[in-house]
């Protein structure tokens, strides 16, 4: 992810943390449950840290002319 994390990266990290917490709730073995919860907490802490790198303002919309479809038959 580098030094900059986008909103999608943060959403993915938190999605994995949510899944780990769900697995921890379903797990019967205490050691596995603790492992899942520790991993979820680490991911949440990393997401919180990376949230500080998000830009304060929304980026300007990209010029749509740069992304026009090109129909090319070869």
N, C-alpha and C positions, 0 to 999 in steps of 0.2 A: 504494500500500500504506500510505501514511501513516507514522505513527510506530510503529504496532503491527503486527507480522507474526504471523499465526497459523501453526500447523504446516503447514497446507495451502499457504500462500504459500511457505514455506521448501522444502517438498517440490517445488513447481512450479519454483522457481528451480534447485534441484539437478537436477531432471529435464531441464531445458533444458541445463544445464552438461554432463550426461552425454551428451546427444544431440550437443552441439557437439564433445565429445572423440571421440565415435564418428565423426563426420564428418571430423574432423582426421585420424584414423587411416586413413580411406579416401581422403583427398585426395592427389593426386600433386603439385600445385603447392605449393611451399614457402611462398609468400606467403599463400595461402589457409589453409594448415595453421596458420601462425603467427597469423593473424587469428582462426580458430576457437578455438585454445588460449588466446589472450589474452582473448577474450570469456568462455570457460568459467572462467578464473581470476578474472575480475572478478565473475561471477555467484556463484562460490563464496565469494569474499571478502565480497560483499554479504550472502549468506545467513548467513555466520558472524557478521557484524556485527548482523544482525537477530535472530539467535538469542538475543542478550542481552536482547531485549525480551520474550521469552516469559515468562509468569508462572511462578513456581516451583511453584505448586500447581495441581491440576486445578480447573476451575471447578465450582461446585456444579451438580448436575443441574437442568435446568429443570423447572418444574411441568408435568406432562403435561396438566393441565386447560387450560392456555393454548393447547394445540395439538390440541384435539379437532377431528375432522372436522365440517364443517357441511354437511348435505344441504339444499340450497335449490333449489327449482324456480321458475323465473321465467316 
